[in-house]
Amino acid sequence: MEDEEFTISSTGSHTVTRAKGNVGSHPVYRIKGVITSGVSNYITITTNDPQLKVVNAALVAAETLVVNTDMMMG
């Protein structure tokens, strides 16, 4: 079975709900965009309850932040 892919292309809070299957998954997020360093600029990812918050980090247009949630499920 091919996995689902979702694209979010706007700022703000977004909820993604899977349509395929019912098995718990550990998705990989690939975040592209520009984030300027600052305490008020952050990304929060919540997957199956665990939460990751990236604060005061910079991302330039040529970079991709990859978050493997399998590593969050300790």
N, CA, C and O atoms as CSV, one atom per row, in Angstrom:
chain,resi,resn,atom,element,x,y,z
A,1,MET,N,N,0.834,-1.163,0.000
A,1,MET,CA,C,0.000,0.000,0.000
A,1,MET,C,C,0.887,1.236,0.000
A,1,MET,O,O,1.843,1.321,0.771
A,2,GLU,N,N,0.578,2.166,-0.840
A,2,GLU,CA,C,1.323,3.410,-0.910
A,2,GLU,C,C,0.875,4.320,0.225
A,2,GLU,O,O,-0.314,4.396,0.535
A,3,ASP,N,N,1.824,5.004,0.840
A,3,ASP,CA,C,1.499,5.864,1.970
A,3,ASP,C,C,0.906,7.181,1.478
A,3,ASP,O,O,1.072,7.559,0.319
A,4,GLU,N,N,0.230,7.855,2.362
A,4,GLU,CA,C,-0.382,9.137,2.034
A,4,GLU,C,C,0.636,10.265,2.140
A,4,GLU,O,O,1.576,10.200,2.933
A,5,GLU,N,N,0.435,11.288,1.337
A,5,GLU,CA,C,1.241,12.499,1.408
A,5,GLU,C,C,0.305,13.684,1.503
A,5,GLU,O,O,-0.740,13.718,0.853
A,6,PHE,N,N,0.681,14.652,2.314
A,6,PHE,CA,C,-0.119,15.850,2.496
A,6,PHE,C,C,0.775,17.061,2.290
A,6,PHE,O,O,1.936,17.050,2.699
A,7,THR,N,N,0.258,18.088,1.670
A,7,THR,CA,C,0.990,19.334,1.476
A,7,THR,C,C,0.208,20.465,2.134
A,7,THR,O,O,-0.975,20.666,1.859
A,8,ILE,N,N,0.886,21.190,3.001
A,8,ILE,CA,C,0.304,22.370,3.639
A,8,ILE,C,C,1.152,23.546,3.186
A,8,ILE,O,O,2.366,23.563,3.393
A,9,SER,N,N,0.518,24.520,2.575
A,9,SER,CA,C,1.301,25.619,2.007
A,9,SER,C,C,0.895,26.990,2.565
A,9,SER,O,O,0.975,28.005,1.873
A,10,SER,N,N,0.462,26.995,3.817
A,10,SER,CA,C,0.138,28.270,4.449
A,10,SER,C,C,0.529,28.212,5.925
A,10,SER,O,O,0.661,27.132,6.501
A,11,THR,N,N,0.710,29.371,6.520
A,11,THR,CA,C,1.048,29.424,7.936
A,11,THR,C,C,-0.200,29.168,8.767
A,11,THR,O,O,-1.320,29.217,8.260
A,12,GLY,N,N,0.005,28.900,10.026
A,12,GLY,CA,C,-1.127,28.697,10.916
A,12,GLY,C,C,-1.182,27.288,11.451
A,12,GLY,O,O,-0.253,26.504,11.260
A,13,SER,N,N,-2.269,26.968,12.118
A,13,SER,CA,C,-2.468,25.652,12.704
A,13,SER,C,C,-3.225,24.765,11.723
A,13,SER,O,O,-4.221,25.192,11.139
A,14,HIS,N,N,-2.757,23.536,11.542
A,14,HIS,CA,C,-3.371,22.607,10.595
A,14,HIS,C,C,-3.513,21.230,11.231
A,14,HIS,O,O,-2.650,20.801,11.997
A,15,THR,N,N,-4.591,20.549,10.916
A,15,THR,CA,C,-4.808,19.184,11.369
A,15,THR,C,C,-4.904,18.298,10.145
A,15,THR,O,O,-5.662,18.586,9.219
A,16,VAL,N,N,-4.135,17.217,10.142
A,16,VAL,CA,C,-4.156,16.258,9.042
A,16,VAL,C,C,-4.681,14.942,9.583
A,16,VAL,O,O,-4.196,14.451,10.603
A,17,THR,N,N,-5.661,14.372,8.917
A,17,THR,CA,C,-6.234,13.103,9.322
A,17,THR,C,C,-6.059,12.098,8.198
A,17,THR,O,O,-6.414,12.356,7.048
A,18,ARG,N,N,-5.511,10.961,8.549
A,18,ARG,CA,C,-5.287,9.912,7.550
A,18,ARG,C,C,-6.606,9.347,7.057
A,18,ARG,O,O,-7.580,9.253,7.804
A,19,ALA,N,N,-6.621,8.971,5.784
A,19,ALA,CA,C,-7.800,8.340,5.194
A,19,ALA,C,C,-7.572,6.855,4.942
A,19,ALA,O,O,-8.531,6.089,4.844
A,20,LYS,N,N,-6.310,6.442,4.836
A,20,LYS,CA,C,-5.980,5.050,4.537
A,20,LYS,C,C,-5.600,4.305,5.806
A,20,LYS,O,O,-4.780,4.779,6.593
A,21,GLY,N,N,-6.185,3.167,5.996
A,21,GLY,CA,C,-5.765,2.269,7.066
A,21,GLY,C,C,-6.135,2.737,8.458
A,21,GLY,O,O,-6.642,3.841,8.657
A,22,ASN,N,N,-5.866,1.869,9.409
A,22,ASN,CA,C,-6.150,2.186,10.807
A,22,ASN,C,C,-4.994,1.799,11.719
A,22,ASN,O,O,-5.146,1.789,12.940
A,23,VAL,N,N,-3.852,1.486,11.146
A,23,VAL,CA,C,-2.676,1.118,11.921
A,23,VAL,C,C,-1.952,2.398,12.330
A,23,VAL,O,O,-1.790,3.311,11.521
A,24,GLY,N,N,-1.522,2.461,13.579
A,24,GLY,CA,C,-0.762,3.621,14.030
A,24,GLY,C,C,0.489,3.804,13.191
A,24,GLY,O,O,1.133,2.830,12.799
A,25,SER,N,N,0.825,5.034,12.921
A,25,SER,CA,C,1.996,5.284,12.093
A,25,SER,C,C,2.901,6.314,12.746
A,25,SER,O,O,2.497,7.032,13.661
A,26,HIS,N,N,4.101,6.368,12.271
A,26,HIS,CA,C,5.100,7.328,12.717
A,26,HIS,C,C,5.548,8.106,11.483
A,26,HIS,O,O,6.554,7.762,10.862
A,27,PRO,N,N,4.805,9.153,11.126
A,27,PRO,CA,C,5.101,9.862,9.881
A,27,PRO,C,C,6.424,10.607,9.908
A,27,PRO,O,O,6.976,10.904,10.968
A,28,VAL,N,N,6.911,10.897,8.722
A,28,VAL,CA,C,8.090,11.727,8.534
A,28,VAL,C,C,7.599,13.046,7.949
A,28,VAL,O,O,6.905,13.057,6.931
A,29,TYR,N,N,7.951,14.144,8.581
A,29,TYR,CA,C,7.584,15.475,8.110
A,29,TYR,C,C,8.784,16.092,7.420
A,29,TYR,O,O,9.903,16.026,7.930
A,30,ARG,N,N,8.555,16.693,6.263
A,30,ARG,CA,C,9.593,17.439,5.548
A,30,ARG,C,C,9.092,18.875,5.434
A,30,ARG,O,O,8.122,19.156,4.729
A,31,ILE,N,N,9.759,19.764,6.129
A,31,ILE,CA,C,9.312,21.149,6.199
A,31,ILE,C,C,10.259,22.019,5.383
A,31,ILE,O,O,11.464,22.071,5.634
A,32,LYS,N,N,9.680,22.700,4.402
A,32,LYS,CA,C,10.444,23.620,3.560
A,32,LYS,C,C,9.842,24.999,3.732
A,32,LYS,O,O,8.629,25.145,3.884
A,33,GLY,N,N,10.678,25.985,3.709
A,33,GLY,CA,C,10.205,27.353,3.841
A,33,GLY,C,C,11.277,28.204,4.480
A,33,GLY,O,O,12.416,27.769,4.647
A,34,VAL,N,N,10.911,29.401,4.831
A,34,VAL,CA,C,11.848,30.329,5.458
A,34,VAL,C,C,11.356,30.631,6.860
A,34,VAL,O,O,10.230,31.089,7.057
A,35,ILE,N,N,12.212,30.369,7.825
A,35,ILE,CA,C,11.924,30.698,9.222
A,35,ILE,C,C,13.085,31.548,9.706
A,35,ILE,O,O,14.242,31.141,9.609
A,36,THR,N,N,12.782,32.710,10.220
A,36,THR,CA,C,13.833,33.552,10.780
A,36,THR,C,C,13.992,33.219,12.254
A,36,THR,O,O,13.017,32.926,12.946
A,37,SER,N,N,15.209,33.268,12.715
A,37,SER,CA,C,15.508,32.941,14.097
A,37,SER,C,C,14.846,33.944,15.032
A,37,SER,O,O,14.925,35.154,14.817
A,38,GLY,N,N,14.202,33.439,16.057
A,38,GLY,CA,C,13.563,34.306,17.048
A,38,GLY,C,C,12.685,33.474,17.958
A,38,GLY,O,O,12.108,32.475,17.527
A,39,VAL,N,N,12.582,33.872,19.195
A,39,VAL,CA,C,11.821,33.108,20.181
A,39,VAL,C,C,10.348,32.999,19.788
A,39,VAL,O,O,9.697,32.002,20.104
A,40,SER,N,N,9.824,34.000,19.111
A,40,SER,CA,C,8.404,33.970,18.743
A,40,SER,C,C,8.150,33.214,17.431
A,40,SER,O,O,6.995,33.046,17.039
A,41,ASN,N,N,9.194,32.763,16.757
A,41,ASN,CA,C,9.054,31.982,15.522
A,41,ASN,C,C,9.354,30.526,15.841
A,41,ASN,O,O,10.485,30.174,16.176
A,42,TYR,N,N,8.337,29.687,15.733
A,42,TYR,CA,C,8.524,28.290,16.100
A,42,TYR,C,C,7.599,27.391,15.294
A,42,TYR,O,O,6.644,27.848,14.666
A,43,ILE,N,N,7.909,26.109,15.330
A,43,ILE,CA,C,7.082,25.074,14.714
A,43,ILE,C,C,6.756,24.077,15.808
A,43,ILE,O,O,7.644,23.666,16.555
A,44,THR,N,N,5.500,23.685,15.914
A,44,THR,CA,C,5.092,22.649,16.851
A,44,THR,C,C,4.460,21.520,16.056
A,44,THR,O,O,3.560,21.751,15.249
A,45,ILE,N,N,4.928,20.304,16.281
A,45,ILE,CA,C,4.376,19.118,15.621
A,45,ILE,C,C,3.902,18.180,16.714
A,45,ILE,O,O,4.678,17.795,17.589
A,46,THR,N,N,2.622,17.811,16.667
A,46,THR,CA,C,2.060,16.858,17.616
A,46,THR,C,C,1.584,15.652,16.837
A,46,THR,O,O,0.761,15.781,15.931
A,47,THR,N,N,2.094,14.484,17.180
A,47,THR,CA,C,1.733,13.242,16.503
A,47,THR,C,C,1.450,12.177,17.546
A,47,THR,O,O,2.331,11.813,18.325
A,48,ASN,N,N,0.218,11.676,17.562
A,48,ASN,CA,C,-0.159,10.626,18.519
A,48,ASN,C,C,0.185,11.014,19.955
A,48,ASN,O,O,0.625,10.161,20.727
A,49,ASP,N,N,0.002,12.242,20.322
A,49,ASP,CA,C,0.222,12.852,21.631
A,49,ASP,C,C,1.607,13.453,21.855
A,49,ASP,O,O,1.672,14.601,22.293
A,50,PRO,N,N,2.735,12.756,21.584
A,50,PRO,CA,C,4.017,13.423,21.804
A,50,PRO,C,C,4.116,14.703,20.965
A,50,PRO,O,O,3.614,14.768,19.842
A,51,GLN,N,N,4.768,15.705,21.533
A,51,GLN,CA,C,4.881,16.997,20.866
A,51,GLN,C,C,6.339,17.401,20.736
A,51,GLN,O,O,7.133,17.218,21.659
A,52,LEU,N,N,6.679,17.950,19.581
A,52,LEU,CA,C,8.015,18.485,19.326
A,52,LEU,C,C,7.839,19.958,19.012
A,52,LEU,O,O,7.025,20.329,18.166
A,53,LYS,N,N,8.601,20.791,19.692
A,53,LYS,CA,C,8.542,22.230,19.432
A,53,LYS,C,C,9.948,22.690,19.068
A,53,LYS,O,O,10.884,22.534,19.853
A,54,VAL,N,N,10.089,23.254,17.878
A,54,VAL,CA,C,11.364,23.783,17.396
A,54,VAL,C,C,11.293,25.295,17.569
A,54,VAL,O,O,10.486,25.963,16.923
A,55,VAL,N,N,12.149,25.836,18.451
A,55,VAL,CA,C,12.102,27.255,18.798
A,55,VAL,C,C,13.446,27.901,18.492
A,55,VAL,O,O,14.501,27.289,18.655
A,56,ASN,N,N,13.385,29.150,18.046
A,56,ASN,CA,C,14.584,29.964,17.838
A,56,ASN,C,C,15.559,29.312,16.864
A,56,ASN,O,O,16.771,29.343,17.073
A,57,ALA,N,N,15.029,28.730,15.816
A,57,ALA,CA,C,15.857,28.104,14.791
A,57,ALA,C,C,15.619,28.806,13.471
A,57,ALA,O,O,14.558,29.389,13.249
A,58,ALA,N,N,16.598,28.751,12.609
A,58,ALA,CA,C,16.474,29.382,11.293
A,58,ALA,C,C,16.425,28.311,10.215
A,58,ALA,O,O,17.090,27.280,10.310
A,59,LEU,N,N,15.627,28.574,9.191
A,59,LEU,CA,C,15.533,27.693,8.025
A,59,LEU,C,C,15.522,28.596,6.808
A,59,LEU,O,O,14.704,29.512,6.716
A,60,VAL,N,N,16.431,28.343,5.872
A,60,VAL,CA,C,16.465,29.138,4.645
A,60,VAL,C,C,15.790,28.360,3.526
A,60,VAL,O,O,15.591,27.150,3.634
A,61,ALA,N,N,15.442,29.053,2.459
A,61,ALA,CA,C,14.644,28.465,1.374
A,61,ALA,C,C,15.250,27.193,0.797
A,61,ALA,O,O,14.509,26.313,0.359
A,62,ALA,N,N,16.553,27.070,0.783
A,62,ALA,CA,C,17.206,25.907,0.189
A,62,ALA,C,C,17.272,24.706,1.131
A,62,ALA,O,O,17.695,23.627,0.718
A,63,GLU,N,N,16.866,24.873,2.375
A,63,GLU,CA,C,16.950,23.805,3.374
A,63,GLU,C,C,15.609,23.112,3.588
A,63,GLU,O,O,14.546,23.672,3.323
A,64,THR,N,N,15.693,21.878,4.077
A,64,THR,CA,C,14.506,21.110,4.460
A,64,THR,C,C,14.733,20.568,5.861
A,64,THR,O,O,15.736,19.906,6.126
A,65,LEU,N,N,13.803,20.852,6.750
A,65,LEU,CA,C,13.835,20.290,8.098
A,65,LEU,C,C,13.093,18.969,8.051
A,65,LEU,O,O,11.914,18.933,7.698
A,66,VAL,N,N,13.769,17.878,8.403
A,66,VAL,CA,C,13.149,16.552,8.376
A,66,VAL,C,C,12.935,16.102,9.815
A,66,VAL,O,O,13.868,16.078,10.618
A,67,VAL,N,N,11.686,15.743,10.129
A,67,VAL,CA,C,11.332,15.259,11.464
A,67,VAL,C,C,10.787,13.852,11.312
A,67,VAL,O,O,9.733,13.647,10.711
A,68,ASN,N,N,11.513,12.877,11.861
A,68,ASN,CA,C,11.085,11.481,11.839
A,68,ASN,C,C,10.423,11.192,13.178
A,68,ASN,O,O,11.105,11.053,14.193
A,69,THR,N,N,9.087,11.101,13.183
A,69,THR,CA,C,8.377,10.930,14.452
A,69,THR,C,C,8.605,9.561,15.084
A,69,THR,O,O,8.237,9.352,16.240
A,70,ASP,N,N,9.189,8.650,14.367
A,70,ASP,CA,C,9.544,7.364,14.968
A,70,ASP,C,C,10.512,7.587,16.125
A,70,ASP,O,O,10.529,6.825,17.091
A,71,MET,N,N,11.314,8.637,16.016
A,71,MET,CA,C,12.267,8.958,17.068
A,71,MET,C,C,11.596,9.618,18.281
A,71,MET,O,O,12.199,9.706,19.351
A,72,MET,N,N,10.345,10.082,18.115
A,72,MET,CA,C,9.610,10.728,19.199
A,72,MET,C,C,8.868,9.717,20.060
A,72,MET,O,O,8.440,10.042,21.168
A,73,MET,N,N,8.713,8.507,19.568
A,73,MET,CA,C,7.887,7.508,20.236
A,73,MET,C,C,8.731,6.614,21.141
A,73,MET,O,O,8.767,5.396,20.964
A,74,GLY,N,N,9.407,7.225,22.108
A,74,GLY,CA,C,10.333,6.524,22.955
A,74,GLY,C,C,9.714,5.538,23.812
A,74,GLY,O,O,10.402,4.871,24.584
